[in-house]
Amino acid sequence: MVLEGIHSHDPQARDIAIQYYHAAETTIYDYIARRHPQSAQCVTDFMSTVMSGLSAKAREGHSIEQLCATAALAGEAIKTLLKE
């Protein structure tokens, strides 16, 4: 819903959605930065992109199984990145 709100024609709804979106990105960044500061921005950017993609695919009708498989693959990619 947040991503939908970002594209709203209602300025108030759009501003609120943008605040939530940035708060989510900040939360992800802060979590990663405490453990892997050198990778925090890259992982945050990746997760933001994955979340946007999952949202788009959900709107297109992807099944919950497809969405979960994609999320699991993204999780594996992050684990690999953070091991290096």
C-alpha positions as a Markdown table, in Angstrom:
| # | Residue | x | y | z |
|---|---|---|---|---|
| 1 | Met | 0.0 | 0.0 | 0.0 |
| 2 | Val | 2.9 | 2.3 | 0.7 |
| 3 | Leu | 4.2 | 2.0 | -2.9 |
| 4 | Glu | 0.7 | 2.7 | -4.2 |
| 5 | Gly | 0.4 | 5.7 | -2.0 |
| 6 | Ile | 3.6 | 7.2 | -3.3 |
| 7 | His | 1.9 | 7.5 | -6.7 |
| 8 | Ser | -1.3 | 9.0 | -5.3 |
| 9 | His | -2.7 | 12.1 | -6.8 |
| 10 | Asp | -3.7 | 13.2 | -3.3 |
| 11 | Pro | -0.7 | 15.3 | -2.0 |
| 12 | Gln | -1.4 | 14.5 | 1.6 |
| 13 | Ala | -1.7 | 10.7 | 1.0 |
| 14 | Arg | 1.5 | 10.8 | -1.1 |
| 15 | Asp | 3.5 | 12.7 | 1.5 |
| 16 | Ile | 2.4 | 10.2 | 4.2 |
| 17 | Ala | 3.3 | 7.3 | 2.0 |
| 18 | Ile | 6.7 | 8.7 | 1.2 |
| 19 | Gln | 7.4 | 9.2 | 4.9 |
| 20 | Tyr | 6.6 | 5.5 | 5.6 |
| 21 | Tyr | 8.7 | 4.4 | 2.6 |
| 22 | His | 11.7 | 6.4 | 3.8 |
| 23 | Ala | 11.2 | 5.1 | 7.4 |
| 24 | Ala | 11.3 | 1.5 | 6.0 |
| 25 | Glu | 14.5 | 2.2 | 4.1 |
| 26 | Thr | 16.1 | 3.8 | 7.2 |
| 27 | Thr | 15.1 | 0.8 | 9.4 |
| 28 | Ile | 16.7 | -1.6 | 6.9 |
| 29 | Tyr | 19.8 | 0.6 | 6.6 |
| 30 | Asp | 20.2 | 0.9 | 10.3 |
| 31 | Tyr | 19.8 | -2.8 | 10.9 |
| 32 | Ile | 22.4 | -3.7 | 8.3 |
| 33 | Ala | 24.8 | -0.9 | 9.3 |
| 34 | Arg | 25.1 | -2.2 | 12.9 |
| 35 | Arg | 26.4 | -5.5 | 11.6 |
| 36 | His | 27.9 | -4.8 | 8.1 |
| 37 | Pro | 28.4 | -1.0 | 7.8 |
| 38 | Gln | 30.3 | -1.4 | 4.5 |
| 39 | Ser | 27.4 | -3.1 | 2.9 |
| 40 | Ala | 24.5 | -1.2 | 4.4 |
| 41 | Gln | 23.7 | 1.1 | 1.5 |
| 42 | Cys | 24.0 | -1.6 | -1.2 |
| 43 | Val | 21.8 | -4.0 | 0.7 |
| 44 | Thr | 19.3 | -1.3 | 1.5 |
| 45 | Asp | 19.1 | -0.3 | -2.2 |
| 46 | Phe | 18.7 | -4.0 | -3.2 |
| 47 | Met | 16.0 | -4.6 | -0.6 |
| 48 | Ser | 14.1 | -1.5 | -1.7 |
| 49 | Thr | 14.3 | -2.7 | -5.3 |
| 50 | Val | 13.1 | -6.2 | -4.3 |
| 51 | Met | 10.2 | -4.8 | -2.3 |
| 52 | Ser | 9.1 | -2.6 | -5.2 |
| 53 | Gly | 9.4 | -5.6 | -7.6 |
| 54 | Leu | 7.4 | -7.9 | -5.3 |
| 55 | Ser | 4.7 | -5.2 | -5.0 |
| 56 | Ala | 4.5 | -4.9 | -8.7 |
| 57 | Lys | 4.3 | -8.6 | -9.3 |
| 58 | Ala | 1.6 | -8.9 | -6.6 |
| 59 | Arg | -0.4 | -6.3 | -8.5 |
| 60 | Glu | 0.1 | -8.3 | -11.7 |
| 61 | Gly | -1.3 | -11.4 | -10.0 |
| 62 | His | 1.7 | -13.5 | -9.0 |
| 63 | Ser | 0.7 | -16.2 | -6.5 |
| 64 | Ile | 1.8 | -16.1 | -2.9 |
| 65 | Glu | 4.1 | -19.1 | -3.7 |
| 66 | Gln | 5.8 | -17.1 | -6.5 |
| 67 | Leu | 6.3 | -14.1 | -4.3 |
| 68 | Cys | 7.7 | -16.2 | -1.5 |
| 69 | Ala | 10.1 | -17.9 | -3.8 |
| 70 | Thr | 11.3 | -14.6 | -5.0 |
| 71 | Ala | 11.7 | -13.3 | -1.5 |
| 72 | Ala | 13.6 | -16.4 | -0.5 |
| 73 | Leu | 16.0 | -16.0 | -3.5 |
| 74 | Ala | 16.6 | -12.4 | -2.5 |
| 75 | Gly | 17.4 | -13.6 | 1.1 |
| 76 | Glu | 19.9 | -16.0 | -0.3 |
| 77 | Ala | 21.5 | -13.2 | -2.3 |
| 78 | Ile | 21.8 | -11.0 | 0.8 |
| 79 | Lys | 23.3 | -13.9 | 2.8 |
| 80 | Thr | 25.9 | -14.4 | 0.1 |
| 81 | Leu | 26.8 | -10.7 | -0.1 |
| 82 | Leu | 27.2 | -10.4 | 3.6 |
| 83 | Lys | 29.5 | -13.4 | 3.9 |
| 84 | Glu | 32.0 | -11.8 | 1.6 |
